[in-house]
Each structure stands twice: as C-alpha cells, then as structure tokens.
Amino acid sequence: MEWLVDLIDIQTKINNKMDILKKTKNNLLFFIFFIITSCSDQNSEDSLINGSSTNIVCGIDTTYTLDRVDFMIVRSSNCTYTVYGNGTQMIDELGNVIWSEGGSRTSPWSMNTTSDGGYVFTFTDYVSKSPGPDGDIGWSSELPAYQANHFVNDAIQTSDGDYIVVGEIGGEPGQGGHDQKGQAFVLRMSDYGNIQWIKRYGIRNTLPDVFSEVIEADDGGFIIVGNKIEEREFYFYDDFWIIKVDEGGEEEWSLEIGQNDRYDKANDIIKLSDGSYIATGWSFIDDGVAAMRLIRFSSDGNIIWNKLAGGNGRYDIGTSLAVNNNETVLMVAGMKVPPSGWDDVRIKLWGFNPWSGNQIFVRNNIPQEQGLNATDVVAAYDNGFIVTSSTFFKMDSLGRW
C-alpha cells in the first residue's frame, strides 16, 4: 500500500517542492515585444480595472515564461488574468502586474469570477466573496458546525446571483459513525453566507466521497465531479464520479466510472459550446499505475467518448483542463510520476481535439526546476493557454512557448 500513501500525499509533496525557482528564460525578443506593445500612459491601472479605456487591444499573440509561483488562474475582464500565488494579483497579457492584494491571506482551494467583476474564494471550511476587481474581501462565511466537519473544495456564482458550494465531509469511519460522515455535499447560499439548503450524497460512514469541482448546467442545475467510494469495505476503492443535480440539489443522474477494485478520481470539468462537458482526473489501471482519464459526455449523462492517456510509468494525473477560444484544442494540465518515483516528478501536458477526443500533442519534457505539477490552466485571449506552476507559462495552442 506504499503507492497509495504516495498518492494521498500528492499535494503535500508538490507544495513542499514548489519553492524550487530558477531565473526566467524570457529571451530578448519578448522584451522588445513588451516595449513595443506596452500600454500608453492613458491605459492606467484604473482604466484596466474599470474598463474605461478605449485603447485596449485584446488577444496579443505571445509566448513566454515568467519566474513566479501561482496555484490558480482565472480570466478577468479587459484582456487580463487574475492569479493566486503570493497573494492575489491581476496581470495583463504580457505578464505585467496591474494590482496586488498581498501574500498574507491563507491560500484558497478555489477562485472563480463573479458577475460584478469580483471573485468567490473557498478555504478549508468557509467561503469568501470579493465584491470588486481589486481582490479585497467583502464578506466571509464559515460553514455551520454540523455533525462532522464539512470541507469546502469549490464554489461558483450561479446565474441567479447566489452561490453553489461543494466539498466533502470528514471524520474517520467506524462503528460509531453517523449519517453525515464520509459523504460529499452541495450547499446553496446567498450573499453573506445565508444558507438556503444543503444536500449530501454517497455512502455514509466511510472514507470521504468527494466533490472537487462544480459547473452550472444550461437548465439551471449543476454538474459536479469528484470520487465516490465503490462500497464500504476495507480498501475503500473509489470511482471517477460525475453527478447531475437540479437547482434544488435533487440528483438527476450519476456516472461512476473506473476499474473495479481500483482508485479513480475526477478533478476538473469544463463545458463546450454545444452543451456537452469534458472531465479529467485519473484512473488506476494496475497496482501502483495510474493513467490520466478524459471523458466527454452529454448534458443527460451519455458518454460520448472515454480516453485513458499515459499509464506507462507510475502515475499520470490530469489536474485541470481548458479549451481554447475557437474550441480546436483541449489542454489537460497535470503531472507525471515516472517509475523512478517522486524524485523525478514533473509537469505533463496533453492536447486533444475536444470534439473527437483524438490526441494532438503531449509535453513531457519540462525541466523540474520549472515545476513539479501543473496546478491550473486557462484559455488565453490569443487562442493559446496559460499554465501555472512554479513557472508561469504563456503558450500557444499547441503547448509551445
């Protein structure tokens, strides 16, 4: 079971090594491009934040790297991005910092944009809302003291303006367990954390079923991904879990995918323009060997295609995914643990056709000093991608920089 302990400790090992930094490999051409395309004085910080400038050019075609540590990134307005690493920062297309909130805040589990230009953050057991584009916190709400600790993994603002929060319920299983321990949960709250309802799913009194990410469906319901225990027995094998609930949290359908008596998990989900969805994570295909899993499915839960990639080493794991602006390339960002073990872990990136599922490229040769795990990926305004790690990668649509 040593390999399972390794897998459970995955984030700890990554975080312990994220301080490995080297000088950025930006070349002279990038700096010349930066000077030529820098905004004029009238494109001030205020104009970028408030959207008052008429001179903003969006979609500057760039590729570069920056020597900075970031854990998550979202697209913001006016051709900007917001990142969380050493605090919260807004940056422009060339990587210039527009504003910085500072690094004293506890690192969030998730960060998503809201309709007012702000953000909703999740932390271990509470949700925070930033009401504007400067990253300042307007309100925070800690989850109530239920029978067991409820740990928050993700939150989004709904089209109605309130919030959907998902996560897992902690506590060790045992004979003295209760009705909540070990389940996953969905919670709906309004501004300032007023809870409308909470629903729980999965097997009670086990190691946790987990909801990792949530996305709103076109009909006002929600699709959530994570992992679900197959059955309550000693090894607690789990499935790659996708579940659809309606706007009131009632389950409509559920997909539990994986290998019997193996460990499987879904980490991220996106929606395509035709209303279908793609989710990524991992599935164990043999003892101690995991492949990256990628699934496209329809809004009613029918699987369109189901792919496994890698699995020729120790672990191949998809942590985040994004599709570029014209939906020609789907990028899966993650990590590779080779047979030699954790000392040689490194970033791994895959590119796929989002409609057919055919693989376009794989990037598996990124030096360790540039990152051990791709923590997040987002579509860039120029039809490329940005990947975060202990290096900030601005890439083209084929994962080149």
C-alpha positions as CSV (number, residue, x, y, z in Angstrom):
1,M,0.0,0.0,0.0
2,E,3.1,2.3,-0.1
3,W,2.0,3.6,-3.5
4,L,-1.4,4.6,-2.1
5,V,0.2,6.6,0.7
6,D,2.3,8.3,-2.0
7,L,-0.9,9.2,-3.9
8,I,-2.7,10.5,-0.8
9,D,0.3,12.7,0.0
10,I,0.5,14.1,-3.6
11,Q,-0.4,17.7,-2.8
12,T,1.9,17.8,0.3
13,K,4.9,16.6,-1.8
14,I,4.1,19.1,-4.5
15,N,3.8,22.0,-2.1
16,N,7.0,21.1,-0.3
17,K,8.9,21.4,-3.6
18,M,7.1,24.5,-5.0
19,D,9.9,26.8,-3.7
20,I,12.3,25.5,-6.4
21,L,12.8,28.5,-8.6
22,K,15.2,29.4,-11.4
23,K,15.7,32.5,-13.4
24,T,13.1,33.0,-16.1
25,K,14.0,32.0,-19.7
26,N,12.4,35.0,-21.3
27,N,14.5,35.9,-24.4
28,L,15.4,39.3,-25.8
29,L,12.6,39.1,-28.4
30,F,10.0,39.1,-25.6
31,F,11.4,42.2,-24.0
32,I,11.5,44.0,-27.4
33,F,7.9,42.9,-28.0
34,F,6.9,44.1,-24.5
35,I,8.4,47.6,-25.1
36,I,6.6,47.9,-28.5
37,T,3.2,46.8,-27.3
38,S,3.1,48.3,-23.7
39,C,0.1,50.4,-23.0
40,S,0.4,54.1,-23.1
41,D,0.0,56.3,-20.0
42,Q,-3.7,56.8,-20.6
43,N,-4.2,53.0,-20.2
44,S,-3.7,53.3,-16.5
45,E,-4.4,50.8,-13.8
46,D,-7.8,52.4,-13.2
47,S,-8.8,52.1,-16.9
48,L,-7.8,48.4,-17.0
49,I,-9.8,47.6,-13.8
50,N,-12.9,49.8,-14.6
51,G,-13.0,49.1,-18.4
52,S,-12.9,52.8,-19.2
53,S,-10.1,52.7,-21.8
54,T,-10.9,52.7,-25.5
55,N,-7.3,51.6,-26.4
56,I,-7.2,48.1,-25.0
57,V,-6.1,45.6,-27.7
58,C,-7.1,42.1,-26.8
59,G,-5.5,38.9,-28.0
60,I,-1.8,39.9,-28.3
61,D,-0.1,36.9,-29.7
62,T,2.6,36.0,-27.2
63,T,4.5,33.0,-25.8
64,Y,6.8,33.4,-22.8
65,T,7.6,32.2,-19.3
66,L,7.8,34.1,-16.0
67,D,9.7,33.0,-12.9
68,R,6.7,33.2,-10.4
69,V,4.7,30.7,-8.3
70,D,1.0,30.6,-8.9
71,F,-1.5,28.0,-7.8
72,M,-4.6,29.1,-9.8
73,I,-5.6,31.4,-12.6
74,V,-8.9,32.8,-14.0
75,R,-9.7,35.0,-17.0
76,S,-10.8,38.5,-15.9
77,S,-12.2,41.4,-18.0
78,N,-10.3,43.6,-20.4
79,C,-7.8,41.1,-21.5
80,T,-6.5,40.5,-18.0
81,Y,-6.0,37.4,-15.8
82,T,-6.2,37.0,-12.0
83,V,-3.8,34.6,-10.3
84,Y,-3.3,33.4,-6.8
85,G,0.2,32.6,-5.7
86,N,1.9,35.1,-3.4
87,G,-1.4,36.7,-2.7
88,T,-3.9,37.7,-5.4
89,Q,-2.7,39.6,-8.4
90,M,-4.2,40.9,-11.7
91,I,-1.9,40.7,-14.7
92,D,-2.1,41.8,-18.3
93,E,-1.5,39.8,-21.4
94,L,2.3,40.4,-21.2
95,G,2.5,39.3,-17.5
96,N,2.7,42.8,-16.1
97,V,1.2,43.1,-12.6
98,I,-1.7,45.6,-12.5
99,W,-2.6,45.3,-8.9
100,S,-1.5,43.0,-6.0
101,E,-3.5,42.2,-2.9
102,G,-0.6,40.9,-0.9
103,G,0.5,37.5,0.4
104,S,-0.8,37.2,3.9
105,R,-4.1,35.5,3.1
106,T,-4.4,31.8,3.5
107,S,-4.2,30.0,0.2
108,P,-7.7,29.2,-1.1
109,W,-8.8,25.9,-2.5
110,S,-10.6,27.6,-5.4
111,M,-11.1,31.1,-7.0
112,N,-13.8,31.9,-9.5
113,T,-15.1,35.1,-11.0
114,T,-18.4,36.7,-10.2
115,S,-20.8,39.0,-12.2
116,D,-19.7,42.2,-10.5
117,G,-16.0,41.7,-11.6
118,G,-15.1,40.2,-8.2
119,Y,-14.3,36.7,-7.0
120,V,-15.5,34.0,-4.8
121,F,-12.9,32.1,-2.9
122,T,-13.1,28.8,-1.0
123,F,-11.0,27.9,2.0
124,T,-11.0,24.8,4.3
125,D,-14.3,25.4,5.9
126,Y,-15.5,28.8,4.7
127,V,-16.4,30.9,1.6
128,S,-15.2,34.5,0.9
129,K,-16.5,37.0,-1.6
130,S,-14.6,39.9,-3.1
131,P,-17.2,42.4,-4.4
132,G,-14.9,44.1,-6.9
133,P,-11.9,43.6,-9.2
134,D,-9.2,44.6,-6.6
135,G,-9.3,41.4,-4.6
136,D,-10.4,42.9,-1.3
137,I,-12.7,40.6,0.8
138,G,-16.3,41.9,1.2
139,W,-17.7,39.0,3.3
140,S,-16.7,35.6,4.6
141,S,-19.0,32.8,5.8
142,E,-17.8,29.8,7.8
143,L,-19.9,26.7,7.4
144,P,-22.0,25.7,10.5
145,A,-20.9,23.1,13.0
146,Y,-22.7,20.1,11.6
147,Q,-22.2,16.6,13.0
148,A,-18.9,16.3,11.2
149,N,-16.5,18.8,9.6
150,H,-17.6,19.9,6.1
151,F,-14.6,20.8,4.0
152,V,-15.1,23.1,1.0
153,N,-13.4,22.5,-2.3
154,D,-15.2,24.7,-4.8
155,A,-17.8,27.5,-5.1
156,I,-19.3,29.3,-8.1
157,Q,-21.8,32.1,-8.5
158,T,-25.0,30.9,-10.2
159,S,-26.9,32.7,-13.0
160,D,-29.3,33.8,-10.3
161,G,-26.6,35.6,-8.4
162,D,-26.3,33.2,-5.4
163,Y,-23.6,30.6,-4.8
164,I,-23.2,26.8,-5.1
165,V,-20.6,25.3,-2.7
166,V,-19.3,21.7,-2.9
167,G,-17.0,19.6,-0.9
168,E,-16.6,16.6,1.4
169,I,-17.4,15.6,4.9
170,G,-14.5,14.5,7.1
171,G,-14.1,12.2,10.0
172,E,-12.8,8.7,10.4
173,P,-15.2,5.8,9.7
174,G,-16.1,3.4,12.4
175,Q,-18.8,1.7,14.3
176,G,-19.7,4.9,16.0
177,G,-20.3,6.7,12.7
178,H,-23.3,8.9,11.9
179,D,-25.4,9.9,9.0
180,Q,-23.1,12.5,7.6
181,K,-19.6,11.2,7.9
182,G,-17.9,10.3,4.7
183,Q,-20.4,11.8,2.2
184,A,-20.0,14.6,-0.4
185,F,-22.2,17.7,-0.1
186,V,-23.7,20.5,-2.1
187,L,-24.7,23.7,-0.4
188,R,-26.6,26.7,-1.8
189,M,-26.0,30.1,-0.1
190,S,-26.9,33.7,-0.8
191,D,-24.8,36.8,-0.1
192,Y,-23.1,36.9,3.2
193,G,-23.3,33.2,3.6
194,N,-27.0,32.7,4.3
195,I,-27.6,29.0,3.7
196,Q,-30.7,28.1,1.6
197,W,-30.2,24.3,1.7
198,I,-27.6,21.6,1.9
199,K,-27.7,18.1,0.4
200,R,-25.4,15.1,1.0
201,Y,-24.6,12.3,-1.4
202,G,-22.8,9.0,-1.4
203,I,-22.1,6.3,1.2
204,R,-22.3,7.2,4.8
205,N,-19.7,6.4,7.4
206,T,-16.8,5.7,5.1
207,L,-13.6,7.5,4.0
208,P,-14.9,10.6,2.2
209,D,-16.8,10.7,-1.0
210,V,-15.6,13.9,-2.6
211,F,-17.0,16.7,-4.8
212,S,-14.0,18.5,-6.3
213,E,-15.4,20.9,-8.9
214,V,-18.9,22.2,-9.9
215,I,-20.2,23.9,-13.1
216,E,-23.7,25.3,-13.8
217,A,-25.7,23.5,-16.5
218,D,-27.8,25.3,-19.1
219,D,-31.1,24.2,-17.4
220,G,-30.1,25.8,-14.0
221,G,-28.9,22.6,-12.4
222,F,-25.3,21.7,-11.7
223,I,-22.8,19.1,-12.8
224,I,-20.2,18.1,-10.2
225,V,-17.2,15.8,-10.4
226,G,-15.1,14.0,-7.8
227,N,-14.8,10.5,-6.5
228,K,-17.2,8.1,-4.8
229,I,-16.5,5.0,-2.7
230,E,-17.5,1.8,-4.6
231,E,-18.7,0.1,-1.4
232,R,-18.0,0.1,2.3
233,E,-15.2,-2.4,2.6
234,F,-11.6,-2.4,3.8
235,Y,-9.7,-0.8,0.9
236,F,-12.3,1.8,0.1
237,Y,-11.8,1.7,-3.7
238,D,-13.4,4.7,-5.4
239,D,-14.8,5.6,-8.8
240,F,-14.4,8.6,-11.2
241,W,-17.7,10.3,-10.2
242,I,-19.9,12.7,-12.3
243,I,-23.3,13.7,-10.9
244,K,-26.0,16.0,-12.1
245,V,-28.4,17.7,-9.6
246,D,-31.2,20.1,-10.3
247,E,-31.4,23.7,-9.0
248,G,-32.7,22.4,-5.7
249,G,-30.0,19.8,-5.3
250,E,-32.0,16.7,-6.2
251,E,-30.0,14.1,-8.1
252,E,-31.0,13.6,-11.7
253,W,-28.3,11.2,-12.9
254,S,-24.9,9.8,-11.8
255,L,-21.9,8.3,-13.6
256,E,-19.5,6.1,-11.6
257,I,-16.6,5.2,-13.9
258,G,-13.4,3.3,-13.3
259,Q,-11.8,-0.1,-12.8
260,N,-13.3,-2.5,-10.3
261,D,-11.2,-2.5,-7.1
262,R,-9.1,0.4,-8.2
263,Y,-8.7,4.1,-7.2
264,D,-10.2,6.7,-9.6
265,K,-10.9,10.4,-9.3
266,A,-12.2,13.3,-11.3
267,N,-10.5,16.6,-10.7
268,D,-11.9,19.2,-13.1
269,I,-14.8,19.8,-15.6
270,I,-15.5,22.3,-18.5
271,K,-18.5,22.9,-20.7
272,L,-18.3,23.1,-24.5
273,S,-20.4,25.4,-26.7
274,D,-22.7,22.5,-27.8
275,G,-23.7,21.9,-24.2
276,S,-21.6,18.8,-23.7
277,Y,-18.9,18.5,-21.0
278,I,-15.4,17.2,-20.5
279,A,-13.9,16.0,-17.2
280,T,-10.4,14.9,-16.3
281,G,-8.6,13.1,-13.5
282,W,-7.0,9.7,-13.1
283,S,-7.8,6.0,-13.0
284,F,-5.6,3.2,-11.7
285,I,-5.1,0.6,-14.5
286,D,-2.9,-1.7,-12.5
287,D,-1.4,-1.9,-9.0
288,G,0.5,1.3,-8.5
289,V,0.0,2.5,-12.0
290,A,-2.5,5.3,-12.9
291,A,-3.4,6.8,-16.3
292,M,-4.9,10.2,-17.0
293,R,-8.6,9.8,-17.7
294,L,-10.6,12.2,-20.0
295,I,-14.3,11.8,-20.6
296,R,-16.7,13.8,-22.8
297,F,-20.4,13.4,-22.0
298,S,-23.7,14.9,-22.9
299,S,-26.0,17.0,-20.7
300,D,-28.1,14.0,-20.0
301,G,-25.2,11.9,-18.9
302,N,-24.5,9.8,-22.0
303,I,-20.8,9.2,-22.6
304,I,-19.6,10.4,-26.0
305,W,-16.0,9.2,-25.6
306,N,-13.8,8.0,-22.8
307,K,-10.0,8.1,-23.0
308,L,-7.0,7.0,-21.0
309,A,-3.6,8.5,-21.6
310,G,-0.2,7.6,-20.2
311,G,-0.1,4.9,-17.6
312,N,3.3,3.8,-18.8
313,G,5.0,4.9,-15.6
314,R,3.8,5.3,-12.1
315,Y,1.1,8.0,-12.2
316,D,-0.2,10.2,-15.0
317,I,-2.7,12.7,-13.5
318,G,-4.9,15.3,-15.0
319,T,-5.5,18.2,-12.5
320,S,-7.0,20.9,-14.7
321,L,-8.3,21.4,-18.2
322,A,-9.3,24.3,-20.6
323,V,-10.4,24.6,-24.2
324,N,-9.0,27.5,-26.4
325,N,-11.2,30.2,-27.7
326,N,-12.1,28.6,-31.0
327,E,-12.5,25.2,-29.4
328,T,-9.9,23.5,-31.6
329,V,-7.6,22.3,-28.8
330,L,-8.4,21.0,-25.3
331,M,-5.4,21.2,-23.0
332,V,-5.1,18.9,-19.9
333,A,-2.6,20.1,-17.4
334,G,-1.2,17.7,-14.8
335,M,1.8,15.7,-13.7
336,K,3.8,12.6,-14.4
337,V,5.4,10.4,-11.7
338,P,7.8,8.1,-13.6
339,P,8.8,4.6,-12.5
340,S,11.8,6.0,-10.7
341,G,9.5,7.7,-8.2
342,W,8.7,11.1,-6.7
343,D,12.2,12.5,-7.0
344,D,11.7,12.7,-10.8
345,V,8.1,14.0,-10.8
346,R,7.4,16.8,-13.4
347,I,4.7,18.7,-15.3
348,K,2.9,16.9,-18.0
349,L,0.6,18.5,-20.6
350,W,-1.7,16.8,-23.1
351,G,-3.5,18.4,-26.1
352,F,-6.7,16.8,-27.6
353,N,-9.3,17.6,-30.2
354,P,-12.2,18.4,-27.9
355,W,-14.9,17.0,-30.3
356,S,-13.3,13.7,-31.3
357,G,-11.0,13.1,-28.3
358,N,-8.0,12.4,-30.7
359,Q,-4.7,13.3,-29.1
360,I,-2.8,16.2,-30.8
361,F,0.3,16.5,-28.6
362,V,1.9,15.7,-25.3
363,R,4.5,17.7,-23.4
364,N,6.5,15.6,-21.0
365,N,10.0,17.2,-21.1
366,I,9.5,20.3,-19.0
367,P,12.5,20.6,-16.6
368,Q,11.8,20.0,-12.9
369,E,13.0,23.5,-11.9
370,Q,10.1,24.9,-13.9
371,G,7.5,23.0,-12.0
372,L,6.6,19.6,-10.5
373,N,2.9,19.8,-11.2
374,A,0.7,22.0,-13.5
375,T,-1.6,23.5,-10.9
376,D,-4.0,25.2,-13.3
377,V,-4.7,26.0,-16.9
378,V,-6.8,28.7,-18.6
379,A,-7.6,29.7,-22.2
380,A,-5.6,32.8,-23.2
381,Y,-7.1,35.7,-25.2
382,D,-4.9,34.9,-28.2
383,N,-6.2,31.4,-28.6
384,G,-3.4,29.8,-26.6
385,F,-3.2,28.8,-23.0
386,I,-1.6,29.8,-19.7
387,V,-0.4,27.1,-17.3
388,T,0.6,27.9,-13.7
389,S,3.2,26.1,-11.5
390,S,6.5,27.3,-10.1
391,T,6.8,28.9,-13.6
392,F,4.1,30.9,-15.4
393,F,3.8,29.5,-18.9
394,K,2.2,31.5,-21.7
395,M,1.8,29.0,-24.5
396,D,0.4,28.8,-28.0
397,S,-2.5,26.5,-28.8
398,L,-0.1,23.5,-29.2
399,G,1.5,23.9,-25.8
400,R,4.7,25.6,-27.1
401,W,6.4,28.7,-25.5
